[in-house]
Amino acid sequence: MMNISNHTLDSFVGFYFGDIKIPIIAVYENPADFPGKYVARLFDLQQITNYIIVKDTLAEIRECIPSAFNKMPRSQEDDPTILEIWM
């Protein structure tokens, strides 16, 4: 994952996405900066943001993704630690 100053949230449910034109949430498994954890990071299309959620399980991460988001297939070019993409 990127080396930026993170703003850790409890959940993206109820998060104000008003300044984000095209919100995308990438879910990572065991990234180098959070070993043994699952991390959901908010992007504005391809622009990384500093908003993240860190949990112990994938199920906990999925509970933090708003129901209006849909899971998309990951790309072969994605970082290998990316498990899921939500839009």
C-alpha positions as CSV (number, residue, x, y, z in Angstrom):
1,M,0.0,0.0,0.0
2,M,1.0,3.6,-0.3
3,N,3.0,5.4,2.3
4,I,0.7,8.3,3.2
5,S,-0.7,9.7,6.4
6,N,-3.8,7.7,7.0
7,H,-7.1,8.8,8.6
8,T,-8.5,5.6,10.1
9,L,-12.3,5.4,10.3
10,D,-14.6,2.9,12.0
11,S,-16.8,2.5,8.9
12,F,-17.6,3.9,5.6
13,V,-21.3,3.5,6.4
14,G,-22.6,7.0,7.1
15,F,-19.4,8.5,5.7
16,Y,-20.0,11.8,3.8
17,F,-18.7,11.1,0.2
18,G,-19.7,14.6,-1.0
19,D,-16.2,15.7,-2.0
20,I,-15.5,12.3,-3.7
21,K,-16.6,12.3,-7.3
22,I,-16.4,8.6,-8.0
23,P,-15.9,6.7,-4.7
24,I,-14.2,3.3,-4.9
25,I,-13.2,1.1,-2.0
26,A,-10.3,-1.3,-2.4
27,V,-10.1,-4.1,0.1
28,Y,-6.6,-5.4,0.9
29,E,-5.5,-8.6,2.7
30,N,-2.3,-8.5,4.7
31,P,-0.8,-5.4,3.2
32,A,2.9,-4.6,4.1
33,D,1.9,-1.6,6.3
34,F,-0.8,-3.6,8.2
35,P,0.5,-7.2,8.4
36,G,-2.2,-9.8,9.3
37,K,-5.0,-7.3,8.8
38,Y,-7.7,-6.4,6.3
39,V,-7.7,-2.8,5.1
40,A,-10.4,-1.0,3.1
41,R,-9.0,2.2,1.4
42,L,-11.2,4.9,-0.2
43,F,-10.2,6.1,-3.7
44,D,-11.7,8.9,-5.8
45,L,-11.6,6.9,-9.1
46,Q,-7.9,6.3,-9.4
47,Q,-6.8,9.0,-6.9
48,I,-5.8,7.6,-3.5
49,T,-7.3,9.2,-0.4
50,N,-6.0,8.9,3.2
51,Y,-9.3,7.3,4.5
52,I,-9.0,3.7,5.6
53,I,-10.6,1.1,7.8
54,V,-8.5,-1.6,9.4
55,K,-10.1,-4.9,10.7
56,D,-9.1,-8.4,11.6
57,T,-11.5,-10.2,9.2
58,L,-12.9,-9.7,5.7
59,A,-16.4,-10.1,7.2
60,E,-15.8,-7.1,9.5
61,I,-14.5,-5.0,6.5
62,R,-17.6,-5.9,4.4
63,E,-19.9,-4.7,7.3
64,C,-18.2,-1.3,6.9
65,I,-19.0,-0.9,3.2
66,P,-22.3,1.0,2.4
67,S,-25.0,-1.2,1.0
68,A,-25.2,1.1,-2.1
69,F,-21.8,-0.2,-3.2
70,N,-21.4,-3.2,-5.5
71,K,-18.5,-5.6,-5.6
72,M,-16.6,-5.4,-8.9
73,P,-14.2,-8.0,-10.4
74,R,-10.5,-7.1,-9.6
75,S,-8.2,-6.5,-12.5
76,Q,-5.1,-8.6,-13.2
77,E,-3.1,-5.4,-13.0
78,D,-4.2,-4.8,-9.4
79,D,-1.8,-5.1,-6.5
80,P,-1.8,-8.8,-5.5
81,T,-2.9,-7.9,-1.9
82,I,-6.2,-6.4,-3.3
83,L,-9.0,-8.9,-2.7
84,E,-12.1,-6.8,-3.7
85,I,-13.1,-3.5,-5.3
86,W,-16.4,-1.8,-4.4
87,M,-18.1,1.0,-6.3
